[in-house]
Amino acid sequence: MSTGTDTSVASVSTHILDTSAGRPAAGVAVHVSARPGRDADWRELGGSFTDADGRCKDLPALPEGTTHVRLDFAVEPYFVDKQAEAQQDAPANRDSGTGVFFPEVAITFAVAPGEHYHVPLLLNPFGYSVYRGS
């Protein structure tokens, strides 16, 4: 009996939690790249944006033979928008720069056929952490 799941390819999902605010990070661009071996060139597959729950539910499928995946998170626009909102009520606290220490986060990980990889990003303005979720 078929379950409808392709066991010859891996699949990937992600979400972002802004730990400085204790809430999901919405509107962050996430791009997916894959390669079929450690020494192969990266192939950009496309991307999506996080929704109100901080999740990307429509990331592109991985091609057969993928052994490594890279998720690129464009977090600078998220933090710039967040800072602009916070500073609307406090103009004396404005500074001349964006204050974004990590403008982007790139996470690379190995995958095996038939496995699902959920890779959450825990994010704050001056640090981040990732793990293999479920």
C-alpha positions as CSV (number, residue, x, y, z in Angstrom):
1,M,0.0,0.0,0.0
2,S,1.4,3.4,-1.0
3,T,1.5,6.2,1.5
4,G,2.1,8.8,-1.2
5,T,5.5,9.6,0.2
6,D,8.5,9.4,-2.1
7,T,11.2,7.4,-0.2
8,S,13.9,8.2,-2.7
9,V,14.2,11.9,-1.7
10,A,14.6,13.8,1.5
11,S,12.2,16.6,2.5
12,V,12.8,19.9,4.4
13,S,10.7,22.3,6.5
14,T,11.6,25.1,8.8
15,H,10.2,27.8,11.0
16,I,11.7,30.8,12.8
17,L,11.1,31.8,16.4
18,D,12.2,35.3,17.4
19,T,13.4,34.6,20.9
20,S,13.8,38.3,21.7
21,A,10.1,38.8,21.3
22,G,8.9,35.3,22.2
23,R,6.9,35.0,19.0
24,P,7.2,33.7,15.4
25,A,9.2,35.7,12.9
26,A,6.8,36.4,10.0
27,G,7.8,37.7,6.5
28,V,11.4,36.3,6.5
29,A,12.6,35.2,3.0
30,V,14.0,31.6,3.0
31,H,15.9,30.2,0.0
32,V,16.8,26.5,-0.5
33,S,19.8,25.2,-2.3
34,A,20.9,21.6,-2.7
35,R,23.8,19.5,-3.9
36,P,24.3,15.8,-4.8
37,G,27.6,15.4,-2.9
38,R,30.1,17.1,-0.7
39,D,32.2,18.4,-3.6
40,A,29.3,19.2,-6.0
41,D,28.1,22.7,-6.9
42,W,25.1,24.2,-5.1
43,R,21.9,24.4,-7.1
44,E,19.4,27.1,-6.0
45,L,15.9,25.5,-5.9
46,G,13.8,28.6,-4.9
47,G,12.3,29.9,-1.8
48,S,9.4,31.2,0.2
49,F,8.6,33.5,3.1
50,T,7.6,32.7,6.7
51,D,3.9,33.0,7.4
52,A,2.3,34.5,10.6
53,D,3.3,31.4,12.5
54,G,7.0,31.8,11.3
55,R,6.7,28.7,9.1
56,C,7.5,28.1,5.5
57,K,4.9,25.6,4.3
58,D,5.8,25.7,0.6
59,L,9.5,25.2,0.3
60,P,10.6,23.6,-3.0
61,A,11.0,19.9,-3.2
62,L,14.5,18.5,-3.1
63,P,15.8,16.7,-6.2
64,E,16.6,13.0,-6.1
65,G,20.2,12.4,-5.1
66,T,20.4,15.4,-2.8
67,T,22.9,14.8,0.0
68,H,23.3,18.4,1.3
69,V,20.9,21.2,1.8
70,R,21.5,24.9,2.6
71,L,18.8,27.2,4.0
72,D,19.5,30.9,3.6
73,F,17.4,33.1,5.9
74,A,17.4,36.9,5.0
75,V,16.8,38.2,8.5
76,E,18.0,41.8,8.1
77,P,14.8,43.1,6.6
78,Y,12.8,41.5,9.5
79,F,15.0,43.1,12.1
80,V,15.0,46.5,10.4
81,D,11.2,46.5,10.2
82,K,11.0,45.4,13.8
83,Q,13.3,48.2,14.9
84,A,11.4,50.8,12.9
85,E,8.2,49.8,14.6
86,A,9.7,49.9,18.1
87,Q,11.3,53.3,17.4
88,Q,8.1,55.0,16.3
89,D,7.2,55.7,19.9
90,A,10.8,56.4,21.0
91,P,12.5,58.8,18.6
92,A,15.3,59.6,21.1
93,N,16.5,56.0,20.9
94,R,17.2,56.1,17.1
95,D,20.7,55.3,16.0
96,S,22.4,55.9,12.7
97,G,22.8,52.2,11.7
98,T,20.5,49.2,11.4
99,G,21.9,47.5,14.4
100,V,21.6,44.1,12.6
101,F,24.5,42.0,13.6
102,F,23.5,39.0,11.5
103,P,22.0,40.2,8.2
104,E,21.6,36.7,7.0
105,V,21.9,33.2,8.4
106,A,23.0,30.2,6.3
107,I,22.4,26.7,7.6
108,T,24.0,23.7,5.8
109,F,23.1,20.1,6.7
110,A,23.4,16.6,5.4
111,V,20.3,14.6,4.3
112,A,19.5,11.0,3.5
113,P,16.8,9.7,1.1
114,G,13.4,9.2,2.6
115,E,14.0,11.3,5.7
116,H,12.2,14.5,6.7
117,Y,14.3,17.3,8.1
118,H,12.6,20.0,10.1
119,V,15.2,22.7,10.9
120,P,14.0,25.5,13.2
121,L,15.9,28.7,13.6
122,L,15.8,30.4,17.0
123,L,16.7,34.0,16.3
124,N,17.5,37.1,18.2
125,P,19.4,40.3,17.1
126,F,22.8,39.1,18.3
127,G,22.6,35.3,18.1
128,Y,20.9,32.3,16.7
129,S,20.6,28.6,17.2
130,V,19.3,25.7,15.1
131,Y,18.5,22.1,15.6
132,R,17.0,19.1,13.9
133,G,13.4,19.2,15.0
134,S,10.6,16.7,14.4
